[in-house]
């Protein structure tokens, strides 16, 4: 059984992922591509959190199996690359499509 702090942590991660999916659509009027890239970053974050939850549930309460450790590390690397890569691309698209100062 997971401790209360782990449950709160996972619930907060899911809510943050949902916020990252929805918040970039505030940019829709300025740049549709940037909004979609930001939402993809949020979806990557949400996907990563949900797979972490599934791995935790599958591993049970015993000692962590080596394959589960490797999966956690690989998932963390993939999740961070996808999340920050999409957000970085979103910023670059916004900078490129910014109106020029007159």
C-alpha angles and dihedrals in degrees: 000000000000120000120248093252091056091051092050090047093053092045090051091048091052092049091048090050090052090049090050089052095051105033098068090063087075083076093056095106092050101042128354093193092054091049092051092047090051091049090050089054090052091048090052089051092049092046091051093051093048092050090048088054091049092049091049091050092047095049093055127198098308128090115309112262117232092242090054090051091051090047091051092050094046092047092050091051093047093045094050094046092049095044099045093036091056092045091048091050089049091055091047092051091049091049093049094048095043115127112253119248115249 
